[in-house]
Amino acid sequence: MAWTCSKCTFINPSSQKSTCQICLSTKSSSSSPSLSFSPSSSSSPSPSKPKWSCKSCTFLNPYQNSSCEICGTRASALLLSSLEEDDDDLHSSVGNVFYPLQPCKRKIRDDPVEVKDDCIASDVLRGVKSANKAALVSDETYSGKDFATWKILSYNVWFREDLEMHKRMKALGDLIQLHSPDLICFQEVTPNIYDIFQQSRWWKAYSCSVSNEMAFTRPYFCMQLSKLPVKAYSCIPFINSAMGRELCVAEVEVKKGMPLIVATSHLESPCPAPPKWDQMYSKERVDQAKEALDILKKNPNAIFCGDMNWNDKSDGQFPLPDGWTDAWAQLKPGENGWTYDTKSNKMLTGNRTLQKRLDRFVCNLHDFKISGIEMIGMEAIQGLSYCKEKKVKKEVQKLVLPVLPSDHYGLVLTICPQ
C-alpha cells in the first residue's frame, strides 16, 4: 500500500518498502499518524470530522487525507475543495495549487506529440571531450569564435505529469530554440520529462549533466545542459536537506582564461500538509542558500540560479555575501519579478492568490557583467486547455483554463565581458 512521508509529504508507492524516495526518511519514523494505514489508530481524527469515500476502493478516509490510506488514490478536486472550505486550520499560504488538476476532455486541438529521432545519448558527468563532441553536431559551434554575449536559462519545468506533459515540454523546447541559451538549468525534471527532452531536436546541441542511468533512479532532479565546453559537472548534497536537495555545478570555459561556474538548485520546498499544515522549511532553505554561496564564493566568476522557493516575508532578505548581486533587483528594480503568480498565470486560476519571486539569479562576476534578464514562458500554449473543478459559494464550477509550459515562469540571464 502507498504511504505518505510526514517529513516531505511525498506519497511513496508500495514498492518503496522502507525509505522515502524523496528525503530517504525511514518509513517507521516518517509515517504520519494522521496518514496511518490502521483505521483503528488512536491518532485518527475526531469522529465529528467528515470523511470521504475513495472512488477506487470505497474506503472512508479521514478528512485530512488527500490520498486514500488503502490504495493511494487521490481525492477529487471537488472533495479537496470542500475539505479546504470546512477546515479553518489551513495555513494562509496554502492554496489549491497543492491539489491535483484534472485533464480536460474538451480540447480545442489534439495534435499527436512530435517525436524526433535525431537525438544522442548523454553520459554522466561529461568532461571536456564529450562537451566538445556535442558541440560538433550543433548548428552553433564554439570553435574559437568570440561571442559578445552568453545566455543562461533557469526553468522549473513542473513535475506534474497528468497535465499535458508532452505538449508542455514541447512548448518549453520551442522557447529553448527561440532564445538559444548557451547553458540551461532545469529543476523538477522527472524521468519521463528527461526522456521527452532527449527526443527533441534541440537536445543534440548540448552536453548533459545527467546520464540515462542516473535519470531513471530518482523521482525528480535538477539538470544542467551546456553548449559551451564543460570541464566538469558535479553535485554537492546539502548538509541539512530532508528532501535530497543538492547544489549542481557546471564548470565551463567561456573564453580562454575566463572560467565560469554556473550552479543551480531547488532549495527545500514548503510542504504544508496534514496534520499540521505548517511545514514551511524556512530555516533549512536559508541555510542551504548560505551553504551554496559559501561553496561558490571562492570562484572569480560564479552564477547561482534556480527555484529558490524564496519567501521574503518568512525567509528574510536573500543572504548575499559582499560582491554578490541579485540580477533581477539590479536590472529591474521597479518590477516585482514574480515567477510564480496565480493571477497572471491563468493556468492556476482558482487557486488562492500566491505571487512570489521563487526563481532567481544571483551573481559574483569579475570578468563579466550582467547585461540583461527577462522572464519567459508567460504565454498560454495555443489551442490547448484543461478542466478544473472549483467550489464557489457551495456551488461547483467547472473552469476551462489555458495551459502554459509550467506553473513557474522561466528566467534568461545575459552576460557579456567587462
C-alpha positions in Angstrom: 0.0 0.0 0.0 1.1 3.5 -0.7 2.4 5.5 2.3 2.9 9.2 2.9 6.2 10.6 4.4 5.5 13.1 7.1 8.8 14.9 6.6 8.3 15.8 2.9 4.7 14.6 2.3 5.7 12.6 -0.7 3.3 9.7 -1.4 5.5 6.6 -1.8 4.4 3.6 -3.9 4.0 0.2 -2.2 7.3 -0.9 -3.9 9.1 1.6 -1.8 9.2 -0.6 1.4 11.3 1.2 3.9 12.6 4.6 3.0 11.0 7.7 1.3 12.0 8.2 -2.3 12.4 11.9 -1.8 14.0 12.5 1.6 15.2 9.0 2.4 13.5 9.0 5.8 12.6 5.6 7.1 9.0 4.5 6.9 8.7 3.8 10.6 9.9 7.3 11.6 8.2 9.2 8.8 4.8 7.8 8.5 2.4 10.5 9.7 0.0 9.4 12.4 -2.9 11.1 10.6 -2.0 9.2 7.5 -1.6 5.8 9.2 -3.0 2.8 7.4 -4.7 1.5 10.5 -8.3 2.6 10.5 -8.4 2.0 14.3 -5.4 4.1 15.0 -5.7 6.1 18.2 -4.5 9.2 16.3 -7.4 9.1 13.9 -9.3 12.4 13.6 -12.3 13.0 15.8 -15.5 11.2 14.7 -17.1 14.6 14.3 -14.8 15.4 11.4 -16.0 14.5 7.9 -14.7 11.6 5.9 -14.6 10.9 2.2 -15.1 7.7 0.3 -12.4 6.5 -2.1 -13.8 6.1 -5.6 -11.5 3.1 -6.3 -11.8 1.0 -3.1 -14.6 2.8 -1.2 -12.6 3.1 2.0 -13.7 6.0 4.2 -10.7 8.2 4.7 -10.1 10.9 7.5 -10.8 14.4 6.3 -7.1 15.4 6.4 -6.0 12.8 3.8 -5.6 14.0 0.3 -5.0 10.4 -0.8 -6.6 7.1 0.1 -5.0 5.2 3.0 -5.6 1.9 1.4 -4.9 2.2 -2.3 -3.3 5.6 -2.6 -5.9 7.1 -5.0 -6.0 10.9 -4.8 -9.3 12.6 -3.8 -11.1 14.6 -6.4 -10.6 18.3 -6.7 -14.2 18.8 -5.6 -13.7 16.8 -2.4 -10.5 18.6 -1.6 -12.1 21.9 -2.3 -14.9 21.0 0.1 -12.4 20.0 2.8 -10.5 23.2 2.4 -13.6 25.2 2.9 -14.6 23.3 6.0 -11.1 23.3 7.7 -10.3 26.5 9.5 -6.8 25.3 10.4 -5.2 25.6 6.9 -2.1 27.7 6.7 -2.7 31.0 5.0 -0.2 30.3 2.2 -1.8 27.0 1.2 -4.0 27.1 -1.8 -5.4 24.8 -4.4 -2.0 24.9 -6.1 -1.1 21.9 -3.9 -4.1 20.0 -5.1 -4.5 17.7 -8.1 -5.5 19.0 -11.5 -7.9 17.2 -13.9 -7.0 16.7 -17.6 -9.7 18.3 -19.7 -11.7 16.1 -22.1 -12.6 19.1 -24.1 -9.6 20.1 -26.2 -9.6 22.7 -28.9 -6.8 20.8 -30.7 -5.4 17.3 -30.0 -2.4 17.0 -32.2 -0.1 14.0 -31.8 3.2 14.7 -30.0 6.0 15.2 -32.4 8.9 12.9 -31.6 12.3 13.4 -33.2 14.6 10.5 -33.9 17.8 12.6 -34.3 18.8 12.5 -30.6 22.1 11.5 -28.9 22.6 9.8 -25.6 24.2 11.7 -22.7 26.9 10.4 -20.3 27.1 11.1 -16.6 29.3 14.0 -15.6 30.6 14.7 -19.1 34.0 16.4 -19.3 35.7 18.5 -22.0 35.9 15.7 -24.6 32.2 14.8 -24.6 31.2 18.5 -24.4 33.3 19.2 -27.5 31.7 16.2 -29.2 28.2 17.7 -28.5 29.3 21.0 -30.0 30.4 19.3 -33.2 26.8 18.3 -34.0 25.4 21.7 -33.1 24.3 24.3 -35.5 26.1 26.8 -33.3 29.6 25.6 -32.6 32.1 27.3 -30.2 35.2 26.6 -32.3 37.2 29.6 -31.0 34.7 32.2 -32.1 34.4 35.2 -29.9 30.8 35.9 -28.8 29.6 39.3 -27.5 27.1 37.8 -25.1 26.1 34.5 -23.5 22.7 33.4 -22.2 21.8 31.2 -19.3 18.3 29.8 -18.8 16.8 28.7 -15.5 13.4 27.0 -15.5 11.4 24.9 -13.1 9.6 22.7 -15.7 6.9 21.4 -13.2 6.9 17.7 -12.5 3.2 17.3 -12.8 2.8 14.6 -15.5 -1.0 14.5 -15.6 -1.5 17.9 -17.2 -0.5 17.8 -20.9 3.1 17.0 -20.0 4.2 16.2 -23.6 2.8 19.4 -25.1 4.1 21.5 -22.2 7.6 20.1 -22.8 7.3 20.7 -26.5 6.4 24.3 -25.8 9.3 24.6 -23.5 11.5 23.2 -26.2 10.2 25.9 -28.6 11.3 28.5 -26.1 14.7 27.0 -26.0 15.0 27.1 -29.7 13.7 30.7 -29.7 16.2 32.1 -27.1 19.0 29.6 -27.8 20.6 29.7 -24.3 24.2 28.7 -24.0 23.6 27.0 -20.7 20.3 25.6 -19.3 19.5 24.9 -15.6 16.3 22.8 -15.1 14.5 22.0 -11.9 11.8 19.3 -11.3 12.9 17.1 -14.2 11.3 13.7 -13.9 12.5 10.6 -15.8 9.6 10.9 -18.3 10.4 14.6 -18.9 14.1 13.7 -19.3 13.0 11.1 -21.9 11.0 13.7 -23.8 13.9 16.2 -23.8 16.2 13.5 -25.2 14.0 13.0 -28.2 13.8 16.7 -29.0 15.7 18.3 -31.9 17.4 21.0 -29.7 18.9 18.3 -27.3 21.8 17.4 -29.6 23.3 20.8 -29.3 24.1 20.3 -25.6 26.1 18.2 -23.3 24.1 17.0 -20.2 25.0 16.6 -16.6 22.6 13.6 -16.0 23.1 10.2 -17.6 20.3 7.8 -18.5 21.2 5.6 -15.6 21.1 8.4 -13.1 17.8 9.9 -14.6 15.8 6.8 -14.1 16.7 6.2 -10.4 15.2 9.4 -9.0 11.6 10.7 -8.9 12.8 14.2 -10.0 16.0 16.2 -10.1 17.9 19.2 -11.3 19.8 19.0 -14.6 22.2 21.2 -16.5 22.9 21.4 -20.2 25.7 23.3 -22.0 26.7 24.3 -25.5 30.0 25.5 -24.0 32.9 23.2 -23.3 32.5 21.7 -19.9 35.4 20.9 -17.6 33.3 19.2 -15.1 29.7 18.6 -13.8 29.3 17.9 -10.1 26.5 17.6 -7.4 27.0 18.5 -3.8 24.2 17.4 -1.4 23.1 20.0 1.1 24.0 19.1 4.7 20.5 19.7 6.1 18.2 18.6 3.4 15.3 16.3 4.2 14.3 16.2 0.6 17.5 15.1 -1.1 18.2 18.6 -2.4 21.7 19.4 -3.7 23.8 22.0 -5.5 24.5 21.2 -9.1 27.6 22.8 -10.6 28.9 23.2 -14.1 32.4 24.5 -14.6 32.7 25.9 -18.2 35.2 27.9 -20.1 33.5 30.8 -21.9 36.8 32.1 -23.3 40.4 31.1 -22.8 41.4 32.3 -19.3 37.8 33.2 -18.4 36.4 30.3 -16.4 32.7 30.5 -15.3 30.9 28.5 -12.6 27.2 28.1 -13.1 25.3 26.4 -10.3 21.6 25.6 -9.8 19.4 24.1 -7.1 15.9 23.5 -6.0 16.0 24.7 -2.4 13.9 23.0 0.3 10.2 23.3 -0.6 7.5 24.5 1.7 5.2 21.4 2.2 2.1 22.5 4.0 0.1 19.2 4.5 -1.7 17.2 7.1 -1.6 17.0 10.0 -0.1 20.4 10.9 -0.1 22.3 7.6 2.9 24.3 8.8 5.9 22.5 7.3 7.4 25.6 5.6 11.2 24.6 6.0 12.3 28.3 6.1 15.3 27.7 8.2 16.5 24.8 6.1 16.1 26.9 2.9 18.0 29.9 4.3 20.9 27.6 5.5 21.0 25.9 2.0 21.3 29.3 0.3 24.2 30.3 2.6 25.9 26.9 2.1 25.6 27.2 -1.7 27.1 30.7 -1.8 29.8 29.7 0.6 30.8 26.9 -1.8 30.7 29.2 -4.8 32.2 32.4 -3.5 35.9 31.3 -4.0 35.4 31.5 -7.8 36.1 34.7 -9.6 33.0 34.2 -11.8 30.1 32.4 -10.3 26.3 32.4 -11.0 23.8 30.7 -8.8 20.3 30.3 -10.2 17.2 28.1 -9.8 14.0 27.6 -7.9 15.0 29.1 -4.5 11.4 28.7 -3.1 12.2 32.0 -1.5 9.6 33.9 0.6 10.9 37.4 1.5 8.4 37.6 4.4 9.3 34.4 6.1 12.9 33.8 4.9 14.1 37.4 5.0 16.4 39.0 2.6 18.4 36.6 0.4 21.8 36.2 2.2 24.1 37.7 -0.5 27.8 38.0 0.6 29.8 41.0 -0.4 30.3 41.3 -4.1 27.2 39.3 -5.0 24.2 40.8 -6.7 20.6 39.8 -7.5 20.3 40.2 -11.2 16.6 41.0 -11.3 16.8 43.5 -8.5 19.8 45.2 -10.2 18.4 45.5 -13.7 14.6 45.8 -13.0 14.3 47.4 -9.5 10.8 48.7 -10.2 9.4 45.3 -11.3 8.1 42.6 -8.9 9.7 39.6 -10.8 7.1 37.1 -9.7 7.9 33.8 -11.4 5.0 32.1 -9.6 1.9 34.2 -10.0 -1.6 32.7 -9.7 -3.1 35.8 -11.1 -1.1 36.3 -14.3 -0.7 32.6 -14.9 -4.2 31.8 -16.0 -3.5 28.0 -15.8 -3.5 28.5 -12.0 -6.9 30.3 -11.9 -9.0 29.1 -9.0 -6.0 28.9 -6.6 -5.6 31.2 -3.7 -3.6 34.3 -4.6 0.1 33.4 -4.4 2.7 35.8 -6.0 6.3 35.0 -5.2 9.7 35.6 -6.8 10.6 32.0 -6.2 13.2 31.8 -9.1 16.3 34.0 -9.0 19.8 34.6 -10.5 22.5 35.8 -8.1 25.9 36.6 -9.4 29.5 37.3 -8.4 31.4 38.3 -11.6 34.8 39.8 -12.2 35.5 39.1 -15.9 31.8 39.5 -17.0 28.9 41.8 -16.3 25.1 41.3 -16.3 23.7 42.9 -19.5 20.1 41.6 -19.4 17.5 39.4 -17.7 14.0 38.5 -19.0 11.1 36.4 -17.9 9.8 33.8 -20.5 7.0 31.2 -20.7 4.3 33.6 -19.8 2.1 32.9 -22.8 -0.5 30.1 -23.0 0.0 27.2 -25.4 -2.2 28.0 -28.4 -5.2 25.8 -28.8 -4.7 23.8 -25.5 -6.9 23.8 -22.4 -7.8 21.7 -19.4 -10.7 21.5 -16.9 -10.7 22.3 -13.3 -13.4 22.0 -10.6 -13.7 24.8 -8.1 -16.3 25.1 -5.4 -17.6 28.7 -5.1 -20.3 29.5 -2.5 -21.3 25.9 -2.1 -21.6 25.5 -5.9 -19.2 23.5 -8.1 -17.9 25.4 -11.1 -16.0 23.7 -14.0 -13.4 26.0 -15.2 -11.9 25.6 -18.7 -8.4 27.1 -18.4 -5.4 27.6 -20.7 -2.2 25.6 -20.4 1.2 27.2 -20.0 4.6 25.4 -20.2 4.9 25.4 -16.4 3.4 26.7 -13.2 6.6 28.8 -13.0 7.9 31.3 -15.5 11.5 30.9 -16.7 14.4 33.4 -16.5 17.0 34.1 -19.1 20.2 35.9 -17.9 22.5 37.5 -20.4 26.1 38.3 -19.6 29.0 39.8 -21.6 32.7 40.6 -21.0 33.6 43.5 -18.7 
